[in-house]
Amino acid sequence: MEKIFDNKGDGMKLDKAKVWITFPFLLQPGKFRFLESAIWAANKWQIEKTKIVIFINKTNQDTSWFTNRLLESCKNIEIKFVDVTEKPLLLQWAHKKDLPEFLESEYTHFIYADGDIAINEPVLSYWLKTREFLNQNNYSRYIPGTFRIETYNDIDKASDLTHRTDIHKMPVVNIKDKWFFMPQEPFQGISIMDKELVSEHLNSPYFTPMMDDSDYKFGFGETCISGYILHNVPDDAPEGYKHRVLIPLDDYTDCWVYHLPANYAANPDSEHGKINAHYVFSQVQARINWLKTQEAKR
């Protein structure tokens, strides 16, 4: 597939980005390796500056061995730990209080991700370029989406799609010959926001802890992550797809983020994590090819 972008009009260059990342981390045996992998992935980004804030329920456990190891291995980035033991139910919402400070800071982008998700550098590069592309083409109310993956038995599975998903009916959008689709299940496990999106989010109902009252009825924690894609939904969003997420077809693996435990894919009783991710994109592309053929016949 062709590249979406050439070297002109790409918006902010990757090496100029300054990113503030938040990971909530519920302390559980065996989970440290996932958080460590997520942080190491961010540590590899070739960007100007990275700050990581980890909200953790330390309880009475000694976590100094872990924090010291991270600080020693990631010397090029700032890492801060915040204890939320007193309000563990708000673990995933604790970062919201930092958003006003982010707006006044030198940082250009704010990322929230579950503490078991690895975000590789191509994701950030893709997001920066696609955000600029959408803004330039009057799609500013839509947001570049990420696609959550679980690698199980060396196969990349779609974490958040199920066999109830009608892949062939997911809406597709053509923007200057670049194709995107809207996922039926828009949950992504992460949120990426520039200052414009953060400012908008601060003035939305999803800034304060709440249960989702949209069509998706996300849980308490999922609402924290996904609120920004459910607010200010474009008026032309298709029925049944009242969200802002667009997933690219070109270079689609650049938008993949990895749910490291792969627990959905490994659990035979879970309906999630069972569909081959490449199959999803190939089927959407086949539908687009059919649409192009029909259009050519007119």
Secondary structure in CASP SS format (residue, H / E / C, confidence):
PFRMAT SS
TARGET T0000
AUTHOR 0000-0000-0000
METHOD secondary structure of the structure
MODEL  1
M C 1.00
E C 1.00
K C 1.00
I C 1.00
F C 1.00
D C 1.00
N C 1.00
K C 1.00
G C 1.00
D C 1.00
G C 1.00
M C 1.00
K C 1.00
L H 1.00
D H 1.00
K H 1.00
A C 1.00
K E 1.00
V E 1.00
W E 1.00
I E 1.00
T E 1.00
F E 1.00
P E 1.00
F E 1.00
L C 1.00
L C 1.00
Q C 1.00
P C 1.00
G C 1.00
K C 1.00
F H 1.00
R H 1.00
F H 1.00
L H 1.00
E H 1.00
S H 1.00
A H 1.00
I H 1.00
W H 1.00
A H 1.00
A H 1.00
N H 1.00
K C 1.00
W C 1.00
Q C 1.00
I C 1.00
E C 1.00
K E 1.00
T E 1.00
K E 1.00
I E 1.00
V E 1.00
I E 1.00
F E 1.00
I E 1.00
N C 1.00
K C 1.00
T C 1.00
N C 1.00
Q C 1.00
D C 1.00
T C 1.00
S H 1.00
W H 1.00
F H 1.00
T H 1.00
N H 1.00
R H 1.00
L H 1.00
L H 1.00
E H 1.00
S H 1.00
C C 1.00
K C 1.00
N C 1.00
I C 1.00
E E 1.00
I E 1.00
K E 1.00
F E 1.00
V E 1.00
D E 1.00
V C 1.00
T C 1.00
E C 1.00
K C 1.00
P H 1.00
L H 1.00
L H 1.00
L H 1.00
Q H 1.00
W H 1.00
A H 1.00
H H 1.00
K H 1.00
K H 1.00
D H 1.00
L H 1.00
P H 1.00
E H 1.00
F H 1.00
L H 1.00
E C 1.00
S C 1.00
E C 1.00
Y C 1.00
T C 1.00
H E 1.00
F E 1.00
I E 1.00
Y E 1.00
A E 1.00
D C 1.00
G C 1.00
D C 1.00
I E 1.00
A E 1.00
I C 1.00
N C 1.00
E H 1.00
P H 1.00
V H 1.00
L H 1.00
S H 1.00
Y H 1.00
W H 1.00
L H 1.00
K H 1.00
T H 1.00
R H 1.00
E H 1.00
F H 1.00
L H 1.00
N H 1.00
Q H 1.00
N C 1.00
N C 1.00
Y C 1.00
S C 1.00
R C 1.00
Y C 1.00
I E 1.00
P E 1.00
G C 1.00
T C 1.00
F E 1.00
R E 1.00
I E 1.00
E E 1.00
T E 1.00
Y E 1.00
N C 1.00
D C 1.00
I E 1.00
D E 1.00
K E 1.00
A E 1.00
S C 1.00
D C 1.00
L C 1.00
T C 1.00
H C 1.00
R C 1.00
T C 1.00
D C 1.00
I H 1.00
H H 1.00
K H 1.00
M C 1.00
P C 1.00
V E 1.00
V E 1.00
N E 1.00
I E 1.00
K C 1.00
D C 1.00
K E 1.00
W E 1.00
F E 1.00
F E 1.00
M C 1.00
P C 1.00
Q C 1.00
E C 1.00
P C 1.00
F C 1.00
Q C 1.00
G C 1.00
I E 1.00
S E 1.00
I E 1.00
M E 1.00
D E 1.00
K H 1.00
E H 1.00
L H 1.00
V H 1.00
S H 1.00
E H 1.00
H H 1.00
L H 1.00
N C 1.00
S C 1.00
P H 1.00
Y H 1.00
F H 1.00
T C 1.00
P C 1.00
M C 1.00
M C 1.00
D C 1.00
D C 1.00
S C 1.00
D C 1.00
Y C 1.00
K C 1.00
F C 1.00
G C 1.00
F H 1.00
G H 1.00
E H 1.00
T H 1.00
C H 1.00
I H 1.00
S H 1.00
G H 1.00
Y H 1.00
I H 1.00
L H 1.00
H C 1.00
N C 1.00
V C 1.00
P C 1.00
D C 1.00
D C 1.00
A C 1.00
P C 1.00
E C 1.00
G C 1.00
Y C 1.00
K C 1.00
H C 1.00
R C 1.00
V E 1.00
L E 1.00
I E 1.00
P E 1.00
L C 1.00
D C 1.00
D C 1.00
Y H 1.00
T H 1.00
D H 1.00
C H 1.00
W E 1.00
V E 1.00
Y E 1.00
H E 1.00
L C 1.00
P C 1.00
A C 1.00
N H 1.00
Y H 1.00
A H 1.00
A H 1.00
N C 1.00
P C 1.00
D C 1.00
S C 1.00
E C 1.00
H C 1.00
G C 1.00
K C 1.00
I E 1.00
N E 1.00
A H 1.00
H H 1.00
Y H 1.00
V H 1.00
F H 1.00
S H 1.00
Q H 1.00
V H 1.00
Q H 1.00
A H 1.00
R H 1.00
I H 1.00
N H 1.00
W H 1.00
L H 1.00
K H 1.00
T H 1.00
Q H 1.00
E H 1.00
A H 1.00
K H 1.00
R C 1.00
END
